[in-house]
Amino acid sequence: MGYDIDFLFCVIDDFCKVYEEWERHKLIPSSGKRRRSGVMSLSELLTVMVLFHVSPCKNFKWFYLAYLPLKHGKDFPNRVSYTRFVALQPRLFLPLQLLLHNLRGEETGLYFMDATSLSVCHNKRINRHRVFGDLAKRGRTTMGWFFGFKLHVVMNHKGEIMAVKVTAGNIDDRQPVPEITRNLKGLIAADKGYISKKLFNKLYQKGLKLLVGIRKGMKNHLMPMGEKLLLRKRFIIETLFDILKNETNLWHTRHRSPANAMVNLLAAIVAYTAKINKPALKKLSLIQN
């Protein structure tokens, strides 16, 4: 996955200038909290996290200690130790959330929605798992049972991410839909796991039409050809999940801290937004008509 470090740093640095100015003018300032400037700036910390997810490395420790000094040693002359960087990662949680919000995709009126599992350990080690404590839950997908979380994603037909939400593994896929589709209007395609008359009516009232298939034994209804074609293309979101998991290292089962795990996840999604060739629908004339 190719990248331009200069462009990446400029985008993040512009965001950090606005974010740090906002942080200095909090509604309830804390007089007792020290504000010492670190050796590495916030923009450098964020850039390093995003660089890991666009690099060919699969292990962050090896990336930070070997790959980064070799390829970008001159770009980060004040690089802190690996242990110190890991300790600083929780501070990046809020900036990454706001950065991802600013990189939100374009409202095109054509959307896709789905959820994917994020396992925190093998099923045989569930009773011994301690890192995520009561946060992770047992859930089930079409691939079987797992222990961990679910990542809910809404994307537009250009492959841009509109909204994401992480829930426990036992949460129904339909539950976070009203929140992650807020302010969206048009058509949204999803799989049969989102079948719900109540959910359809709720979304339809605000201008968003939910397109889903039917299960065996359900009454069939006529559907316009454009909507039927869009529903057939809903598997494009699986391509997005494949890129997130295999190219940007979205998740692994070796996390030692819940906070750092979420920082890793957010940085991977930000790295995806920097991807040039996103999975997208090209021919839309028939669908839009």
Residue pairs with C-beta under 8 A, 6 or more apart in sequence:
1 54
1 55
1 56
1 247
1 248
1 271
1 275
2 54
2 276
3 51
3 54
3 274
5 47
5 51
5 72
5 75
8 47
8 50
8 51
8 54
8 274
9 43
9 47
9 75
11 274
12 43
12 46
12 47
12 50
12 99
13 43
15 43
15 95
15 98
15 99
15 102
16 41
16 42
16 43
16 46
16 95
19 42
19 95
19 98
19 99
20 42
38 80
38 88
39 78
39 80
40 48
40 76
40 78
40 79
40 80
40 85
40 88
42 91
42 92
42 95
44 76
44 78
45 85
45 88
45 91
45 92
46 92
46 95
46 96
46 99
46 267
48 64
48 68
48 76
48 85
49 89
49 92
49 96
49 263
49 264
49 267
50 267
50 270
50 271
50 274
51 68
51 72
52 60
52 63
52 64
52 249
52 267
53 248
53 249
53 267
53 268
53 270
53 271
54 248
54 271
54 274
55 63
55 67
57 63
57 67
58 249
60 264
61 82
64 82
64 85
65 82
68 76
68 79
69 79
73 79
80 88
86 260
89 257
89 259
89 260
89 263
90 257
90 259
90 260
90 263
92 263
92 267
93 259
93 262
93 263
93 266
96 263
96 266
96 267
96 270
97 266
99 270
100 161
100 164
100 266
100 269
100 270
100 273
103 161
103 270
103 273
104 160
104 161
104 162
104 163
105 155
105 156
105 158
105 160
105 161
105 162
106 156
106 158
106 160
107 156
107 162
107 183
107 184
107 185
107 186
108 156
108 157
108 158
108 186
109 185
109 186
109 187
110 156
110 157
110 186
110 187
110 230
110 281
110 284
110 287
110 288
111 154
111 155
111 156
111 157
111 162
111 181
111 184
111 186
111 187
111 188
111 189
112 154
112 155
112 156
112 157
112 188
112 189
112 190
112 233
112 234
112 236
112 237
113 152
113 153
113 154
113 155
113 177
113 180
113 181
113 188
113 189
113 190
113 194
113 237
114 152
114 153
114 173
114 190
114 191
114 234
114 237
114 238
114 241
115 150
115 151
115 152
115 153
115 173
115 193
116 141
116 150
116 151
116 153
116 241
116 245
117 139
117 141
117 143
117 146
117 148
117 149
117 150
117 151
117 169
118 148
118 149
118 150
118 151
118 166
118 169
118 250
118 251
118 265
119 146
119 147
119 148
119 251
119 253
120 129
120 131
120 132
120 136
120 147
120 148
120 149
120 253
120 255
121 129
121 147
121 148
121 253
122 253
123 145
123 146
123 147
126 138
126 147
129 136
129 147
131 255
131 256
131 257
131 258
132 148
132 255
132 258
132 261
133 258
135 149
135 168
135 258
136 147
136 148
136 149
136 168
136 169
137 147
137 148
137 168
137 169
137 170
137 171
138 145
138 146
138 147
138 169
138 170
139 145
139 146
139 147
139 148
139 150
139 168
139 169
139 170
139 171
140 146
146 169
147 169
148 169
149 166
149 167
149 168
149 169
150 166
150 167
150 168
150 169
150 171
150 173
151 164
151 165
151 166
151 250
151 265
152 164
152 165
152 166
152 167
152 173
152 176
152 177
152 180
153 161
153 163
153 164
153 180
153 237
153 240
153 241
154 161
154 162
154 163
154 164
154 180
154 181
154 184
154 188
155 161
155 162
155 236
155 237
155 240
156 162
157 236
157 280
157 281
157 284
158 278
158 280
158 281
159 236
159 240
159 278
159 279
159 280
160 273
160 278
161 240
161 269
161 272
161 273
162 180
162 184
163 179
163 180
163 181
163 182
164 180
164 269
165 176
165 179
165 180
166 262
166 265
167 175
167 176
173 193
173 194
174 193
174 194
174 196
174 199
177 194
177 199
177 203
178 199
178 202
178 203
181 188
181 203
181 208
184 208
185 206
185 207
185 208
186 207
186 208
186 209
187 208
187 209
187 211
187 227
187 230
188 203
188 208
188 209
188 210
188 211
189 211
189 212
189 230
189 231
189 233
189 234
190 210
190 211
190 212
190 234
191 212
191 213
191 234
192 212
192 213
192 214
192 215
194 210
194 212
195 212
195 214
195 215
195 218
199 210
200 210
203 209
203 210
204 210
209 227
211 223
211 227
211 230
211 231
211 234
212 231
213 231
214 220
214 221
223 231
225 286
226 286
226 287
226 288
226 289
227 287
229 286
229 287
230 287
233 281
236 279
236 280
236 281
239 279
240 272
240 278
240 279
243 272
243 275
243 279
244 250
244 268
244 269
244 272
245 251
248 268
248 269
248 271
248 272
249 264
249 268
250 264
250 265
250 268
250 269
251 261
251 264
251 265
251 268
255 261
255 264
272 278
281 287
